[in-house]
Amino acid sequence: MTQVLELQFETAAGKTAIFTIDAPKPKVTAEEIQKVMQTIIAKNVFDGQAGTLVSMSGARIVDRQVTEFELEIE
């Protein structure tokens, strides 16, 4: 099973921007996540087509289970 941390922000254009971080550290806390998100907004680190990030809208860890199949390819 793999995990990703999704950081969700509202943009100046009223859209949602989502950043994913692979393999977040075990037992990451809401306070740590909030602090990082506030820093990203305050330092204006990212600026995309939807405008600058203006507020936090959420964060979550997503668990994925991947099952690969071995195929005989000729």
Secondary structure, 3 states (H helix, E strand, C coil): CEEEEEEEEEECCCCEEEEEEECCCCCCCHHHHHHHHHHHHHCCCCEECCEEEEEEEEEEEEEECCCCCCCCCC
